[in-house]
Amino acid sequence: MTEIQVKSTSSSPKAESSTQTLAPQPQPQSESQPDIEPESQPDIQPDVQPDIQPEVLPEPQIQEAAQDPADNQANDAIEPDDNDALERDSAFGGNSIASSKTSLTEGITKYRQENGRRYHAYRDGKYLFPNDELSHVFTLVYEGRLYFSPLENPHRVLDAGTGTGIWAIDFADRHPESFVIGSDLSPIQPGWIPPNLEFEVDDIEDTWRHKPFDFIHMRMMAGSIKDWPALIAQAYANLQPGGWLEFCEFEVWVHCQNDTEVPQLIHKWQTGLTEAGERIGRTFNVAPNLKRWMEEAGFVGITQNIIKVPDTPWPKDPRWKEVGLYQQQNMLDASSAYGQAHFTRVLGWSVEEFQVLSAGVRRELKNLKYHMISNLHVVYGQKPKDDGAGGVGH
């Protein structure tokens, strides 16, 4: 059984670095899943693209947050497979509109349609990512768990930036004793939900007006927040003493485990995203800073897990190959979804220029000679139990 080592570091002065072992599900020898053999593919000639020369983007100069040496150590190197590309799509279910504390007027649910993508209409322009995709990657990486925080019967739970609401629904199903609120700018959550769950359309950068929570969860919010320290301070104020805050964020920069350089167009795509985020004041450079921001807000017992996630199905281990397969599809979708508004609205590219770049990024993502990985940061900490503020709200 292959074990994946996840390095955990604690901010507590009494706590030493600990290693959590995320072991893949046992694979009995008689029932082990064999490596998937790729189909024999004929040589594919690239599509003829318009002769467009997009502007050359300088790599943004962003100061990385200082971290403990142990924080930079992710799980052990993933063993690559010796076969060729494995390319299969996966399908996800549709969405319907849920009820909300905020009246779902026609203006809220109409959405903005731009360049073939769907964006939220509520607070139009604050969040430049489409709201029409899901991901199975986290379920696989987390091995079925929903969180890492050591929770004890949380009564009130907030999933801030809930997106499609899948995490909030799963949490409410598994914790019928908890009351869960899922908050997002887009009312794209399902209509059939557990009785202990409520969705609302809200902007988490506004002043929160809730009763205090026992657990606050946020995932994949990089590039959407103006003031991260202020958001974390507000989360602290809205937690009960002893409550937990947990983040899950990918680093924006892809790496290659086999010491090859990141493909040119993928690097250009990431550079453009990062530059656009800095220009509009919504940085993507979030994951390496979360631990420090939580410390500054007053959280204690902070733990940071950094997990290497393969971006394509190049690993040999069946579990990580499956993770890579789903992540590759996620990245292929992201090559058009994550950045089109940034490149066209912020950097001034034409739609055709971005489409040329996006097509190149997708070709590079299908080349398994690049053992690309993305570091996933799971960071969680506790509000001190002796903090008598007791949260805000009413």
N, C-alpha and C positions, 0 to 999 in steps of 0.2 A: 504494500500500500504506500503510495507516494504521499509524503507529508509536505505541506507548504508552510514555511515559517513566516509568521507575521511579527515584525518587531514592534513592541509596544513600549512607549516611554511615558512615565508619569512625572508630573510637575511637582508632586509633593516632595519636600526636602527629605522626608524619611523614606520615601519609596525609591527602590532601585528599579532600573529598567527590567522589564519582564518580557518574556517571549510567549506569545499565544500561538498555539499550533492549530492551524486550520487544516484539518486532514480531509482529503477527498473521501467520498463514500467508499466503503470497502468494495473491492471488485474481486469476487471469488474467481479462482483460476478457471473453473469450468464454465463460468457465466460471464467472463470479462468481455467488455465491448471491444471488438477489434478496431484498429485504426481504420478510418473510412478511406477507401481507395478513391482517388479522384477520377472523374470521367476523362476519357481521352478527348481533348479539345483541339480542333483545328486552329492553325494560326489565325489570329484575328487582326485584321488591319485596322489601325485607329481611324476614327471618323475624320473626314476632312474638316478642319476648323477654320473660321475666318482668320485672316492674317491680321490679328490685333495684338498690339504690344502694350499690355497694361503697364502703368507706371511701376517703377522699381521701388519697393518699400524698404526703407532702412529698418534694421532690426531695432525695436524700441529698447531704450536703456532703462531697465527697471531694476531697482535695488531689491535683491532678495532678502527676505527676513532671516536674521541670524537664528540658527537652530543648534540644538545639541547634536554632537556627532552621531549619536544613536538614532536620532530622528530621521537621518538620511538613509538608514538601512532598511530596505524593504525585505520581503520574503526572498528566500534563496533563488538563485538563477533558475529559470524554467528550462527544462531540457527540450530542445527543438526536435521536431519530427523529421524524418528523412524522406517524406513523400512530398508531392507537389500540392498545388492549390486546391482548396476545398471551398467551393463557392455554392452556397444554397441560401435562398431567402427564407425568411420566416414571416408568418402572418400574425397580426394582432387584431383583437376585436375592436369594434367601433365604440363610439361614445354617444351619450345623450345628455341633455341638460338637466341639472339638478336644481332643487329649490335652494334659496339662499336668504339670509337675513336682509341682504341688499336686494331690493326689487329687481327682478331680471327683466328689465324693460327691453323693448326691441333694440334700442341703441346699444345695450350691453351685449346682447347675444348675436348681433348682426356680424361682428368681426370685421376686420380689414382684410381684403384680398389684394395681395400685391405680388406681382411676378410669379403667380401660380402658387403662392404660399398663403396660409391663413394665420393672422395675428389677432390678438385680443383687441376689443374695442374699448373696454373700460380702462381709463387712464392711458389712452392710445399714445404710443411712442415711448413709454417708460421701459418696456421690456421688448427687445428687438429680436426675440426668438419665436419661431412658429410654435403653435400649441397642438400640433396634430401628430405627434409621435410618442411611442411608448418604448420601454427598454426592459428586457428580461435579464440584463447583465447583473444587476444588483442581487437578484434572487440567487443566481448561480454563485457569485463571489461570496455572498454572505452565507451560503450553504443553507438557505431556508430561514435563517434568523432574520428578524426585522430591525434589530438594534444591538449595540454592544453595551450600552449603559446598564449597570446593575440595578434594575428597577425593582421596587417592592410595592405591588398593588397600586399603581398610579390611578388616581381618581379622575383627574382632568388632564387631557393630553391635547397638544396643538401640533398639527402638521402644517408648518408655515411654508407657503409655496407648494401646495399639494399637487399641482399639475392635474393629471388625470385622476388622482385620488386613490390609486391602487394601494399605496402604502397605508393610507388612513383606513381604507376598507379592511385590509388584512389585519391591521392592529385592532380595530374594533371587533372583528370576528374572534380574534384570539383572546381578547380581554373584554368580555361582556360586562365586567364590573366597572370599566372605564367609560367616561364620556369623552368623545373625540371630536375635535373641530378641525376641519380641513379648510385652509384659507388660500385663495389664489386670485389673481387678476382675471383669469379666464373661467367661465362657468361651463367647463367641458366634462364635468364628472358624471358618472352614471346616475340614473334616477332611482334604481333599486339599490338601497343601501341598508346596512344594519341599523336597528332602532336607536343604538347608542352613538350614532355618528351624524354630524351636521356639517354641511358645506356652506361656505359663505364667500361672496365676492368682496375682496378687501385688498388694500395695499399695505403690506407689512412695514413699509417705511413711514406710514402715518402713525399717529399716537394710538397705542393699543388700548382698547376699552373692554377688557375681559376680567373676569375673576382670575386669580393667580392659578397657574398650572403646576402639575407635578412633573411633567415631562414635555419638553419642546424639541421637535425634530425638524431639521432643515436639510434639504438635499439638492445639489446641483443648482445653486443660486449664483455662481460666479458670472460676472458680466451683467448682472441685473440690479445690483445694489450700489447706491451712491456712497453711503457712509457705513462701512462695516462695524467699526467700533461703536457707533451709535445704535445700530441694530442689536448688537450683542448686549450692550448696556440695557436696552429696553427688554430684551429677553430675560436678563438677570432680574430686572425689576418686576417682571410678571411671573416669576417662579416662586413657589412656596419655599421656605427654608428647607434645605435638603433635597430640593428638586434638581433635575438633570437637564442639561442642554446637550444635544448631539448634532454634529455636522457630518456630512458626507460630500466630499468634493474631489474631482479630478484636478491634477495639475494641467495647465494649458499646454505644456510642451511635451510632445511625444519623444521617446528615447528609443534607441536600438540596442538591444541586449548583446548582439554579436559584434559590437564595436564598428559597425558600418555607420556611415552618416545618414541622418534622416533624409529621405528623398526630398529633392529640391522643391517640388511644388507643394508638398505637405508643409514643409518649412515656411514657404512663402504664405500659405494660407494661415498658418498659426501666427506668423508675424503680423499679417494684416489685421487679424482678429484682435491681437493684443494692442496694436496701435490704435485701432478704432475705439476699443474699450477705454483706453487712457484718454483719448480726445473727448469723449462724452462723459468722463468721470465715473464710469462703471467698470472697474478693473476686473480682469480675468485672473490676476495674480493673487488669488485668495487662499488656496489650500495651504501653502507653506506658512501663512501668517495666522491661521486660525488659533493655534495653540497660544501664541503670544497675546492676541487680542482677548482671548478668554481669561488669561492670567491678569491682564490689565483691568478687566471688568470685575474681578474679584472671585472668579470661580476657583475651586480647589479640587485636588485629586484628578487633575486633567490627564487624560491618557490619549496618546496619538498612535494609531495604527496606520502604517503605510503599506499598501498591498500592490504588488506588481500585477497589472491586468494586461494580458496580451491583447493587442489591437486587431490581430488577424489569427486564423487557426493554424499557426505554425508549430505550437507545442506538441510534444509526443504524448504527454499524459492526457488521457481521454477527457478528464474533467476540464483541464485548462484549454484543451482544443475546443470543447463546446463553448467555454467562455469566450474564446477568441472568435468563434464563428458568429456568436450573437453580437460581440463588440464590433466586429468587422461590418456587419449590417448596420449597426448603430452609427458607425463612422461614415459609411457610404451615404446614409441618409443625412448625416450632419454636414457632409461636404457641400450640400446645397442649402440645407436649413440653417446651419450655424454659420452665419456670415453674410448671407446675401444682403440683408438689410444693412449690415455694418459696412460692407464694401460699396454698396450703391448709395445709401443715404449719407454715410459719414465720410468715406474716402473718395467719393465722386466717381467711382467706376461705372461704366455702362453695364447693363444687364448682360450683353454679349461678352464683354470682357470677363465678367465673373463666371459665366457659363464655361468659357474656355478653361479658366483656372480650375473650376469644379470638376470638369471632365478629366483633367490631368491628375487631380488628387485621387479621383476614383480609380484611375488606372494604376497609380502607385500603391494604393491600398490593396490591390489584388495581387501584388508581387510578393510572394512569401519568402524571397531571399532576404527581405528586411524583417528582422525579428523585433518588430515594434512593440513597445509596451508603454502604458500610461500609469503613473503612480496615483493610486486612489488613497486619499487621506480620510480616515474616520477618526474624528476628534470629539471627545465628550468630557464633560466636567460637571461638578456639583456646586450648587449654591450652598454656602456654609449653613449647617443646621442651626447655628446660634445667631444667624442674621435675623433680627427681629422685625425687619421692614415688612415682611409678610406679603409682598407684592402690591400691585396697584390695581385699579379697576373697581368695578362695583357689581 
